[in-house]
Amino acid sequence: RKSAKVEVSKKQYSSGKSLLVPNPDSSKVLQRDMPHLRIINDALWYAANNVISDRGKGGSDKTGRDHPLHGIPRDSRGPLSNLFVCGICGSKMYMEGRNEGGYRCSAASKGDCWNKATALRDFVHNQIGTSISNAILHNASLLVPSLASYAEELIRSHGNLGEQESALKKKRLEIEKQKQRLLEYIKTTDQPPEFVQDEMKQLQSDISRLEIETRTFNAKKNRTVESPSVDQLQVLIHEAADKFTLANRETNSLLKTLLQGPIRAIPCQQFGSNKVVLRAELILQLTGLLPSDFRTYLSEESLPESDREITKQSITLDLFQPSFAPKYAVEALRFYESFPQKPPTLTEIKNHLDISRRTAHRALKMGKEMKAAGITDPFIPLTERPENVSRWVSKDSA
């Protein structure tokens, strides 16, 4: 929509100059629709404006040391910004270092978290990107039919537009009641107190927000959305899998649509060692692979619990390169126990796993110790700080 005469020129007699000021007569503001210039649909436009409004919520902008980004380097914006958190305290995992660089808990440097384990930046990006791509492609055959049926069901039921319409009506009634109460109070006094003026401003903001929500709802209600076909979903899935290189910041927006909650960095201690490394845990909600206009039109809350579990994928991955002994411990023990009558020699284990004889000996030894301890994973998740950790400097001695 094009608008004209929104502002008018007003001469300043003190300086002789003219300034643009809002037009005091709103009836003289000219507007006309220009649908041929439309780039996106109304629903997406109002949804984007809602997100922008939420960012600016909270009063006046803070500056200097009070700004929420104070002290955060400008090069910290990466593909995992605001998506990668510490599995112990929940603080953000920050990138540090100029060359290889790495991730560490932002609260650890302040002494607010004991998790001081780190992971190399490029290795983290490669591991997470590859794991997500593999998960999408591996489940494509099961995923496509469930996503297609989910889309068709939501189209058939028209989403949850009835509930949204009821919620908007209820909100409109509450605002009208509040507005009426304020008007009645203002009539009883010549000079309304300051808190009444503040409430009027807040009420006006609520009315504007309700109008945006109503327009968004009407755009959804009057818009026809076609359910994506199986072939279209196949193309979308393979395109999404190819994008997860995490080599650029653009991947961040795609990750946000797929992740259910943040990626958690879990510290794990190697069995029989004081070495602590990081693993990542994440949950993919693969309905994010649906077309963007379809996701805007339909609410994810309408997805049935059974289908939600089908399209959900939990992933646990290593953010480190394990040494040879823990890497081959389980395989060495499995191969050793597969011949109970005549156990294989270290040379035979070496040849089977394509490793050195010494590595085969260490791996088999660790495998036997793990079996005696009743564990199958050489890396044990931690919930408390271990007494002695390799390369961790205690806060008292720092």
C-alpha positions in Angstrom: 0.0 0.0 0.0 1.3 3.4 -1.0 0.7 6.4 1.3 1.1 10.1 0.6 0.8 13.3 2.7 1.7 11.3 5.9 4.0 14.1 6.8 3.6 17.8 6.0 6.1 20.7 5.9 5.9 23.1 8.7 8.0 26.3 8.8 10.0 27.1 11.9 9.8 30.9 12.3 12.7 31.0 14.7 15.1 29.6 12.1 13.3 30.2 8.9 13.6 26.5 7.9 10.9 24.0 7.3 10.6 20.6 9.0 8.6 17.5 8.2 6.0 16.7 10.9 3.2 14.2 11.1 0.1 15.3 9.3 -2.3 16.6 12.0 -5.3 15.9 9.8 -5.4 12.1 9.2 -8.3 12.5 6.8 -6.0 14.1 4.3 -3.6 11.2 4.3 -3.9 9.5 0.9 -3.5 5.7 0.5 -4.0 3.3 -2.3 -3.3 -0.4 -2.8 -0.6 -1.5 -5.2 -0.9 -5.3 -5.3 1.5 -5.6 -8.4 4.4 -4.5 -6.1 3.7 -7.3 -3.6 6.7 -9.5 -2.8 5.4 -11.7 0.0 1.9 -12.6 1.3 0.2 -10.8 4.1 0.5 -13.7 6.6 4.3 -13.8 6.3 4.5 -10.0 6.4 2.5 -9.7 9.7 4.3 -12.7 11.2 7.7 -11.1 10.5 6.5 -7.8 12.0 5.4 -9.7 15.1 8.9 -11.1 15.5 10.4 -7.6 15.0 8.0 -6.2 17.6 9.0 -8.9 20.1 12.6 -8.0 19.7 12.0 -4.4 20.6 9.9 -5.2 23.7 11.0 -3.9 27.1 11.1 -0.1 26.9 13.9 2.2 25.8 17.1 0.8 24.2 20.0 0.3 26.6 23.4 1.6 25.7 27.0 1.2 26.9 27.6 -1.4 29.6 23.9 -1.9 30.1 23.5 -3.1 26.5 22.9 -6.9 26.3 25.7 -7.3 23.7 28.3 -5.4 25.7 31.5 -7.3 26.0 30.6 -9.8 23.2 33.1 -9.6 20.3 31.5 -8.8 16.9 33.1 -11.9 15.3 31.1 -14.1 17.7 28.1 -14.3 15.3 28.3 -17.7 13.7 26.1 -20.5 12.4 25.4 -21.7 16.0 24.8 -18.3 17.6 22.0 -18.6 20.2 21.6 -22.3 19.4 24.5 -23.9 21.2 24.4 -24.0 25.0 26.3 -25.6 27.9 24.6 -28.8 29.0 25.4 -28.1 32.7 24.4 -24.4 33.3 22.5 -23.6 30.1 24.8 -20.6 29.2 25.7 -19.9 25.6 28.8 -21.6 24.2 31.1 -18.9 22.9 33.7 -19.1 20.1 37.2 -18.1 21.2 40.5 -18.0 19.4 41.6 -16.5 16.1 43.2 -19.5 14.3 41.5 -22.9 14.8 39.2 -21.4 17.5 37.0 -23.4 19.7 33.7 -23.4 21.7 33.6 -23.1 25.5 31.0 -22.3 28.1 30.6 -18.5 28.5 30.0 -18.8 32.2 33.1 -21.0 32.8 35.6 -18.1 32.3 33.7 -16.1 35.0 33.8 -19.0 37.5 30.0 -19.5 37.3 30.2 -23.0 35.7 32.6 -25.9 36.2 32.4 -27.1 32.7 35.7 -26.0 31.1 35.7 -28.6 28.3 36.3 -27.2 24.8 35.7 -28.3 21.2 37.4 -27.1 18.0 35.1 -24.7 16.1 35.5 -26.2 12.6 35.2 -29.8 13.9 32.0 -28.9 15.8 30.5 -27.3 12.6 31.5 -30.3 10.5 30.2 -32.9 13.0 26.8 -31.1 13.6 26.3 -30.3 9.9 27.1 -33.9 8.8 25.0 -35.5 11.5 21.9 -33.4 10.7 22.3 -34.1 6.9 22.7 -37.8 7.5 19.7 -37.9 9.9 17.5 -36.2 7.3 18.6 -38.4 4.4 18.6 -41.6 6.5 15.0 -41.0 7.5 13.8 -39.6 4.2 11.9 -42.8 3.2 10.0 -42.8 6.5 9.8 -39.0 6.8 8.3 -38.1 3.5 5.0 -40.2 3.9 4.5 -38.9 7.4 5.1 -35.3 6.5 2.8 -35.6 3.5 0.0 -37.1 5.6 0.5 -34.5 8.3 0.2 -31.7 5.7 -2.9 -33.2 4.2 -4.6 -33.7 7.6 -3.9 -30.0 8.6 -5.3 -28.8 5.3 -8.4 -30.9 5.8 -9.0 -29.7 9.3 -8.0 -26.1 8.3 -5.4 -26.0 11.1 -6.7 -24.6 14.5 -8.2 -21.4 13.0 -11.3 -21.8 15.1 -9.3 -21.7 18.3 -7.3 -18.7 17.1 -10.5 -16.9 16.2 -12.0 -17.5 19.7 -8.8 -16.3 21.3 -8.8 -13.1 19.3 -12.5 -12.4 20.2 -11.7 -12.9 23.9 -8.7 -10.6 23.7 -10.7 -8.0 21.9 -13.4 -8.1 24.7 -10.8 -7.7 27.4 -9.2 -4.7 25.7 -12.6 -3.1 25.2 -13.5 -3.5 28.9 -10.1 -2.1 30.0 -10.6 0.9 27.6 -14.1 1.6 28.9 -12.8 1.5 32.6 -10.1 4.0 31.8 -12.5 6.3 29.9 -14.9 6.3 32.8 -12.1 7.1 35.3 -10.8 10.0 33.1 -14.3 11.6 33.0 -14.2 11.8 36.8 -11.0 13.9 37.0 -9.8 17.1 35.2 -6.1 16.0 35.2 -5.5 12.2 35.0 -2.5 11.0 37.0 0.6 9.8 35.2 -0.1 6.1 35.7 -3.4 6.5 33.8 -1.4 8.0 30.9 1.0 5.1 31.0 -1.9 2.6 30.9 -3.4 4.5 28.0 -0.2 4.1 26.0 0.0 0.4 26.9 -3.6 0.0 25.8 -2.9 1.7 22.5 0.0 -0.6 22.0 -2.2 -3.6 22.7 -4.9 -2.4 20.3 -2.2 -2.0 17.5 -0.9 -5.5 18.3 -4.4 -6.9 18.2 -5.0 -5.3 14.8 -1.9 -6.9 13.4 -2.9 -10.3 14.8 -6.4 -9.9 13.3 -4.9 -9.1 9.9 -2.6 -12.1 10.1 -5.5 -14.3 11.0 -7.7 -13.0 8.2 -4.9 -13.6 5.8 -4.5 -17.2 6.9 -8.3 -17.7 6.8 -8.8 -16.3 3.3 -5.7 -17.9 1.8 -5.7 -21.2 0.0 -2.6 -23.4 0.7 -1.9 -26.5 -1.3 -0.5 -29.6 0.4 3.1 -30.3 -0.8 3.4 -33.5 -2.9 5.7 -36.4 -2.1 8.0 -35.4 -4.9 8.2 -31.8 -3.6 9.0 -33.0 -0.1 11.8 -35.3 -1.5 13.3 -32.3 -3.3 13.0 -30.1 -0.1 14.6 -32.8 2.1 17.6 -33.2 -0.2 18.0 -29.5 -0.6 18.0 -29.0 3.2 20.5 -31.8 3.7 22.9 -30.2 1.2 22.7 -26.8 3.1 24.0 -28.1 6.4 27.7 -27.3 5.9 27.6 -24.7 8.8 30.2 -22.9 6.7 28.2 -19.7 6.7 25.8 -17.8 8.9 22.8 -18.4 6.6 22.6 -21.9 8.0 21.5 -20.5 11.4 18.0 -19.5 10.2 17.4 -23.0 8.7 18.6 -24.6 11.9 16.1 -22.6 14.0 13.2 -24.1 12.0 14.4 -27.6 12.6 15.7 -27.6 16.2 13.4 -28.3 19.1 15.3 -26.5 21.8 19.0 -25.7 21.7 22.0 -27.9 21.0 23.4 -29.0 24.4 27.1 -29.5 25.0 27.5 -32.4 27.5 30.8 -33.0 29.2 31.9 -36.6 29.3 34.9 -38.3 31.1 36.8 -41.0 29.3 36.7 -44.3 31.1 39.8 -44.9 33.2 41.2 -41.4 32.5 41.0 -37.8 33.7 40.3 -36.6 30.2 37.0 -34.7 29.7 35.5 -34.1 26.3 32.3 -32.7 24.9 29.3 -34.4 23.2 26.4 -32.6 21.6 22.7 -33.6 22.1 20.0 -32.1 19.9 16.4 -32.9 18.8 15.3 -32.3 15.3 11.6 -31.5 14.6 11.5 -32.4 10.9 8.2 -30.7 10.2 10.5 -27.6 9.7 11.3 -29.0 6.3 7.8 -28.1 5.1 7.5 -25.1 2.8 7.8 -21.7 4.7 4.4 -20.4 3.6 2.8 -23.7 4.8 4.5 -23.4 8.2 3.3 -19.8 8.5 -0.2 -20.7 7.6 -0.5 -23.6 10.0 0.3 -23.9 13.7 2.7 -26.6 14.7 0.7 -27.2 17.9 -2.0 -29.0 15.8 0.4 -31.8 15.1 -0.8 -35.0 16.9 1.5 -36.4 19.5 1.9 -39.7 17.6 3.0 -37.9 14.4 5.1 -35.5 16.4 7.2 -38.4 17.6 7.5 -39.8 14.1 8.9 -36.5 12.8 11.2 -36.0 15.8 14.8 -37.2 15.7 17.2 -37.2 18.7 20.9 -37.1 17.8 24.0 -37.5 20.1 27.4 -36.9 18.5 31.0 -36.6 19.5 32.6 -33.1 19.3 36.1 -34.6 19.6 38.3 -37.2 17.9 38.6 -40.2 20.3 42.0 -41.8 20.8 42.5 -45.3 19.4 42.0 -47.3 22.6 38.5 -46.0 23.4 37.6 -45.9 19.7 38.2 -49.6 19.2 37.6 -51.0 22.7 34.1 -52.3 22.0 34.9 -53.7 18.6 38.1 -55.4 19.9 36.2 -57.1 22.7 33.3 -58.1 20.4 35.8 -59.7 17.9 37.7 -61.4 20.8 34.5 -62.9 22.3 33.2 -64.1 18.9 35.6 -67.0 19.1 35.0 -68.6 22.6 36.7 -71.9 21.7 39.9 -70.3 20.5 40.2 -66.6 21.2 42.0 -64.6 18.5 45.6 -63.4 19.0 46.5 -59.7 19.1 47.9 -60.0 15.6 44.5 -61.3 14.4 42.7 -58.5 16.2 45.2 -56.0 14.7 44.5 -57.3 11.2 40.8 -57.3 11.7 40.6 -53.7 12.9 43.5 -52.4 10.7 45.4 -51.0 13.7 48.8 -51.5 15.3 49.4 -54.5 17.6 50.0 -52.2 20.6 46.7 -50.3 19.9 44.9 -53.7 19.7 46.3 -54.7 23.1 45.2 -51.4 24.7 41.8 -51.5 23.1 41.2 -55.1 24.2 42.3 -54.3 27.7 40.0 -51.3 27.9 37.1 -53.4 26.5 37.6 -56.0 29.2 37.7 -53.4 31.9 34.6 -51.7 30.6 32.8 -55.1 30.6 33.8 -55.7 34.2 32.5 -52.2 35.2 29.2 -52.9 33.4 29.4 -50.1 30.8 29.4 -50.2 27.0 30.3 -46.5 26.3 33.9 -45.4 27.1 32.7 -41.8 27.6 30.6 -41.3 30.6 28.3 -38.1 30.9 29.1 -35.9 33.9 26.6 -34.1 36.2 29.2 -32.9 38.7 32.7 -31.6 38.5 35.3 -34.5 38.7 38.1 -34.2 41.3 41.0 -34.2 38.8 40.7 -33.2 35.2 43.4 -33.0 32.6 44.3 -29.5 31.5 41.7 -27.8 33.7 43.1 -25.0 35.9 41.2 -24.7 39.2 39.9 -21.2 40.0 41.9 -21.0 43.2 45.2 -21.6 41.5 44.5 -19.5 38.5 
